[in-house]
Amino acid sequence: MEWKHLITTIDQRGVATVTLNRPEIHNAFNDVMITELTQLFTEWEKKSEIRLVVITGAGKSFCAGGDINWMKKMKDYSFDDNVRDAKIMGSMFWLINRFPRPVIAKINGPAMGGGVGLLSVADYAIADDSATFGLTETRLGLVPAVISPFVIAKIGQSNARATFLTGGRFSAEKAMSMGMLHEVCKTADLDASVEKIISEFLKAGPVAQGEAKKLISGVVALKSEEERLTFTGTAIARVRASSEGQEGMDSLMEKRTPSWCKT
């Protein structure tokens, strides 16, 4: 399928890359890009050959958040129009957040507002050390509403208060210290560093990775000890009995590489 604002590739390892492709406006979101990302991740979820997804930006930016021209249109929206529009964008983030394979954010430049939301739904976020970040909505009299569940899950309430309420920009080093990023590297090392972490993800069983993502969200959502005991006990029993779980245990006992690891 041809995309207006995205570039996509899938290599022979099953590594899929989606590049936000609006470099002239720093890969800012508009309704078309949101629709395309929603369609893309819906399609890719059905492709069992995809082992993981890398999200990055064209040009010098990762994602600048909302396109100012798109946002201008919202000035005249009714309350119901605003709710509907926000839910469409929020659904895109929830879709990527629950994608059953690993998602890596390759942050090649500034990430603002919705761009921070996008890296927050990734399972691993790695950034160029020159990248800057910001949850700048309050400086426009707005709030980072639809991305807040994912950003708060990344950085916690204390850092959310500091960054949401000031709307200030901060460095990759600061983002790393808050838990927003997993790794920061020099510009020249970004491609190699992403390849290194890809190789680590590809060593794990693809079914187990999807189960692990469900496990994490389930454990966080449940409150009582009994609920968690039942949920986690059921999860390990189901995975142990699966063909991938059996293959993993057989490969360990036979001292060989499991079948999902390609040379």
VOGU-3710 file (C-alpha; in Angstrom, 3 decimals, decimal comma):
1> mewkhlitti> 0,000/0,000/0,000  1,188/3,524/-0,772  1,283/5,869/2,202  1,146/9,664/2,017  3,057/10,431/5,217  4,866/7,171/5,980  7,744/5,156/4,541  7,725/1,448/5,393  10,140/-1,449/4,918  10,316/-5,066/6,120
11> dqrgvatvtl> 13,671/-6,853/5,889  14,399/-10,580/5,615  14,704/-10,905/9,398  11,161/-9,648/9,873  12,326/-6,244/11,135  9,735/-3,678/10,017  10,559/0,027/9,965  8,073/2,878/9,729  9,465/6,353/9,095  7,276/9,375/9,722
21> nrpeihnafn> 7,719/11,283/6,483  6,842/14,949/6,863  10,369/16,317/7,364  9,450/19,804/6,193  7,310/20,241/9,333  9,355/17,979/11,633  7,076/14,949/11,111  4,168/16,562/12,942  0,912/14,633/13,263  -2,189/15,435/11,270
31> dvmiteltql> -5,368/13,444/10,738  -3,940/11,684/7,674  -0,806/10,487/9,478  -2,870/9,277/12,439  -5,177/7,331/10,117  -2,220/5,840/8,255  -0,427/4,750/11,442  -3,643/3,166/12,692  -4,109/1,272/9,413  -0,451/0,257/9,291
41> ftewekksei> -0,258/-1,222/12,791  -3,609/-2,951/12,285  -2,212/-4,606/9,126  1,173/-5,422/10,644  -0,440/-7,079/13,664  -1,802/-9,720/11,254  1,610/-10,381/9,639  3,230/-13,191/11,621  6,490/-12,730/9,706  7,068/-9,366/11,417
51> rlvvitgagk> 9,304/-9,893/14,451  9,568/-6,292/15,616  8,903/-2,703/14,540  11,205/0,330/14,526  9,625/3,803/14,485  11,737/6,785/13,418  11,466/10,144/11,673  12,638/11,470/8,308  15,079/14,363/8,296  16,339/15,954/11,492
61> sfcaggdinw> 13,338/15,391/13,771  11,544/12,427/15,313  8,112/14,041/15,739  7,122/17,592/16,669  3,656/16,665/17,974  0,582/18,200/16,359  0,701/19,977/13,009  -0,117/23,638/13,657  -2,302/23,863/10,527  -4,283/20,814/11,620
71> mkkmkdysfd> -4,639/22,283/15,108  -5,972/25,562/13,663  -8,982/23,680/12,329  -9,791/22,486/15,839  -10,407/26,045/17,022  -13,850/25,877/15,457  -14,658/22,328/16,579  -17,628/21,723/18,853  -17,071/19,950/22,173  -18,272/16,669/20,650
81> dnvrdakimg> -16,005/17,146/17,631  -13,036/17,605/19,949  -13,900/14,480/21,930  -14,259/12,421/18,751  -10,974/13,744/17,315  -9,092/13,065/20,564  -10,428/9,509/20,741  -9,218/8,782/17,204  -5,699/9,904/18,115  -5,827/8,135/21,469
91> smfwlinrfp> -6,894/4,893/19,797  -3,781/5,034/17,623  -1,549/5,227/20,701  -3,417/2,386/22,425  -3,082/0,254/19,275  0,697/0,710/19,139  0,979/0,276/22,903  -0,608/-3,187/22,788  1,079/-4,287/19,530  2,033/-7,942/20,202
101> rpviakingp> 5,633/-7,668/19,011  8,439/-5,400/20,266  8,342/-1,756/19,192  11,560/0,292/19,208  11,548/4,094/19,026  14,646/5,306/17,163  14,671/8,959/18,156  16,807/10,766/15,607  15,943/14,310/16,691  13,496/16,454/18,674
111> amgggvglls> 10,355/14,814/20,079  7,651/17,157/21,333  4,120/16,615/22,647  2,617/13,756/20,678  6,143/12,723/19,677  6,834/12,003/23,351  3,580/10,040/23,383  4,794/7,979/20,442  8,106/7,056/22,062  6,218/6,288/25,277
121> vadyaiadds> 4,204/3,500/23,642  7,425/1,857/22,423  8,977/-1,008/24,364  12,482/0,391/23,927  13,418/4,019/23,283  16,884/4,985/22,073  17,837/8,563/21,242  20,523/10,625/19,591  22,248/12,598/22,370  21,451/15,863/20,575
131> atfgltetrl> 17,684/15,178/20,645  15,498/17,424/22,763  12,151/16,646/24,351  9,171/18,545/25,666  5,581/18,241/26,799  4,855/21,761/25,677  1,050/21,715/25,568  0,518/23,897/28,647  2,489/26,703/26,986  -0,285/26,730/24,391
141> glvpavispf> -2,993/26,665/27,046  -3,612/22,954/26,417  -2,841/19,658/28,193  -1,137/16,427/26,983  -4,347/14,515/27,591  -4,479/11,530/25,223  -0,781/10,705/25,665  -0,841/11,065/29,453  -1,495/7,365/30,314  1,616/6,322/28,416
151> viakigqsna> 3,891/9,180/29,462  2,964/8,846/33,144  3,586/5,091/32,930  7,087/5,922/31,650  8,160/8,766/33,921  5,862/8,595/36,967  3,630/11,200/38,553  6,416/13,370/39,989  8,188/13,865/36,657  4,831/14,257/34,918
161> ratfltggrf> 3,946/17,131/37,236  7,259/18,837/36,583  7,182/18,437/32,793  3,441/18,839/32,135  3,094/21,970/34,257  6,190/23,829/33,058  5,905/22,791/29,401  9,674/23,214/29,166  12,126/21,446/26,905  14,791/19,107/28,224
171> saekamsmgm> 17,777/17,126/27,008  18,173/13,463/26,145  20,252/13,090/29,312  17,358/14,439/31,380  14,869/12,221/29,533  17,084/9,237/30,318  17,224/10,131/34,018  13,402/10,271/34,134  12,988/6,833/32,584  11,625/8,176/29,306
181> lhevcktadl> 14,555/6,655/27,394  16,413/3,367/27,732  19,552/4,434/25,892  21,282/7,564/24,596  24,082/7,485/22,055  26,036/9,800/19,785  24,548/10,664/16,398  27,175/8,670/14,532  26,395/5,585/16,649  22,590/5,646/16,431
191> dasvekiise> 22,184/3,167/13,550  24,672/0,693/15,031  23,142/0,993/18,501  19,667/0,297/17,127  20,981/-2,744/15,249  22,561/-4,029/18,451  19,303/-3,842/20,397  17,390/-5,374/17,465  19,710/-8,384/17,624  18,924/-8,750/21,335
201> flkagpvaqg> 15,161/-8,666/20,745  15,435/-11,259/17,969  16,940/-13,783/20,410  13,646/-14,037/22,299  10,680/-16,168/21,295  8,159/-14,054/19,326  5,117/-15,621/20,978  6,703/-15,244/24,407  7,351/-11,557/23,712  3,675/-10,959/22,999
211> eakklisgvv> 2,732/-12,907/26,109  5,224/-10,869/28,142  3,614/-7,608/27,010  0,196/-8,909/28,076  1,683/-10,125/31,353  3,072/-6,690/32,226  -0,170/-4,821/31,516  -2,204/-7,462/33,327  -0,051/-7,475/36,463  -0,128/-3,675/36,643
221> alkseeerlt> -3,925/-3,581/36,260  -4,668/-6,186/38,940  -4,612/-5,124/42,588  -5,227/-8,110/44,843  -2,700/-10,833/45,624  -5,174/-13,566/44,679  -5,913/-11,973/41,283  -2,227/-11,689/40,519  -1,512/-15,271/41,639  -4,245/-16,602/39,356
231> ftgtaiarvr> -3,269/-14,386/36,427  0,463/-15,142/36,573  -0,042/-18,853/37,256  -2,361/-19,149/34,261  0,090/-17,218/32,083  3,089/-19,448/32,768  1,002/-22,631/32,454  -0,300/-21,526/29,057  3,137/-20,539/27,753  4,898/-23,677/29,052
241> assegqegmd> 2,391/-25,822/27,175  2,776/-23,878/23,914  4,865/-25,194/21,020  7,280/-22,288/21,411  7,631/-22,900/25,134  8,306/-26,585/24,508  10,875/-25,729/21,829  12,613/-23,298/24,160  12,918/-25,833/26,956  14,063/-28,554/24,511
251> slmekrtpsw> 16,760/-26,271/23,079  18,025/-25,543/26,591  18,271/-29,205/27,536  19,789/-30,134/24,169  22,217/-27,191/24,341  21,261/-25,808/20,949  19,909/-22,577/19,517  16,086/-22,350/19,498  14,409/-22,478/16,108  13,297/-18,835/16,074
261> ckt> 16,897/-17,582/16,138  17,955/-17,029/12,533  21,604/-16,918/11,535
//
